[in-house]
Structure formats: C-alpha cells, structure tokens
Amino acid sequence: MNEQERTELEAAAFRRLVQHLRSRPDVQNIDLMNLAGFCRNCLSKWYKTAADDLDVAVSVDEAREEVYGMPYAEWKKRYQKEATSEQQAAFDKGQKP
C-alpha cells in the first residue's frame, strides 16, 4: 500500500465513523467516553487539530458541525440528555490518573 492509498483508506474510515455516529444520536457522548475513552467532541477536536496542522482554516464550530452533522447547539438541544449519577461517577472514575 502506498501513502496515497493509506490516506484514502483512512479518510474513508473516518467518514464511515462520522456517519455511524450521526446515525446513532441515541448514544450519549458520556457513554462513548466511559466505554471508549473518546466522544464526538474529541473527534471534532482532532479534526480541528488536523486542519490546523495543515494550515486549513476550520473553526471549532465548523469542526463540530462536520462531526455532528448540524450545529452543536442544535444537536445538544435535540439529543443530549442529562448525565445520570452512574454515568457521571463512571466518567469521574475514568478521569483519575
């Protein structure tokens, strides 16, 4: 595999991951964090960092919209639920060194 093919495969895998996350708004970010150690917000931050590394102008809001498929505030209003005490406790436990 050459570098171009690798880049194309990685980009396709990223697009598939984003599409999958968009199709599952029922999965809360805190659950993703607790189970996988990353969430949609993390993914949008990585997208923004990659853009910065390539000197491509992408704002934080644009990066979030790329991942969420809509403005972040709209996604939160439609889909985000208040974390349960169990979810928050698991998150807090996972954040400790």
VENUR-V22521 format. One record per residue. N is the residue number from 1. PSI is psi as a letter, one per 40 degrees, with the letter a starting at -180 (NA if undefined). NEAR is the number of other ideal C-beta (glycine too) atoms within 10 Angstrom. Layout:
# VENUR-V22521
n: (N/N)
psi: (PSI/PSI)
near: (NEAR/NEAR)
This chain:
# VENUR-V22521
n: (1/2/3/4/5/6/7/8/9/10/11/12/13/14/15/16/17/18/19/20/21/22/23/24/25/26/27/28/29/30/31/32/33/34/35/36/37/38/39/40/41/42/43/44/45/46/47/48/49/50/51/52/53/54/55/56/57/58/59/60/61/62/63/64/65/66/67/68/69/70/71/72/73/74/75/76/77/78/79/80/81/82/83/84/85/86/87/88/89/90/91/92/93/94/95/96/97)
psi: (h/i/d/d/d/d/d/d/d/d/d/d/d/d/d/d/d/d/d/d/d/d/e/f/e/d/h/i/d/d/d/d/d/d/d/e/e/i/a/d/d/d/d/d/d/d/d/d/d/d/d/d/d/e/f/h/h/h/i/d/d/d/d/d/d/d/d/d/e/i/i/d/d/d/d/d/d/d/d/h/i/h/h/i/d/d/d/d/d/d/d/d/d/e/e/h/NA)
near: (7/7/7/8/9/10/10/12/11/10/10/10/10/15/10/10/12/18/11/10/18/14/10/11/15/8/15/19/19/18/15/18/19/20/12/9/9/13/20/22/17/15/20/22/16/14/19/20/12/13/16/12/8/8/6/9/7/17/10/13/13/14/22/22/17/15/24/23/16/16/13/18/11/12/19/13/10/10/15/13/10/8/16/11/7/9/16/13/12/17/15/10/9/11/8/5/2)
